[in-house]
Amino acid sequence: MKALKFYTTTLIVVLFSVFKATGTVITVSNHVLTAGQYTSAQDAIDAASPGDTIYIHGSTTSYG
């Protein structure tokens, strides 16, 4: 019974690792000197898929 529990736990950890590793990082910046993939937060949200991470750089200009 302990072996079955160990293998089940190991399988769950591996599956979570695989699914978590599939997400991409999307960056948003509306500052001229700080490059980002998007300048609009809404455009980044629209382009994101489940599991993606969106980083929004701090700015004195509103993102909307």
N, C-alpha and C positions, 0 to 999 in steps of 0.2 A: 504494500500500500504506500509506503514511503517513496519507493521508486516512481510510482505513477504520479504522485504529488510533485516530485522533483521535476519530472519530464513535462508535466503540465505547466508548472511555473516557468520553466526554461522556455517552453514554446511561447507563452504569453509575452515574456520579456523580448524574445527575438522578434515577434510580430510587431510589438510596439516600436522597437528600434527601426525596423524596416519602414513602417508607415511614417514615423516621425522624420526620417531621413529624406523623404520625398518632397518635402516643402521647400520653397525657394524664399529668398529674402528680397523684398522690394523696398527701395529707398525713395523717399520723397524730399525734395528740397527746392525752394523757390528763390534761393540766394545764388547770385552769379558765381561766387567763388567756391561754393560747395556743390559739387555735382551730385545729382540724384537721377534715378531712372525716370522719375515723374516730377512735375512741378505742381501738380494738383493732387490733393489727398483723395478726391473722389475718383479721379482717373486710376489711381493705384488700387483703390478698393474694387473698382469695376474689373480690373485686370487680374486681381488675386483669385486664387483657387483655395479650396479648403486645405488647411495645413500650412499655408504660406504665412510669412511674417512680414509685417509692414513697419519700417522704421521711418518716422517723420522727424526731420532735423528741426531744431529750434530756429525760429525766425521772428524778426520784428514785423514782418508783413503777414497778414492773415492768410490762411489757406482756404478760408471760406467756411 
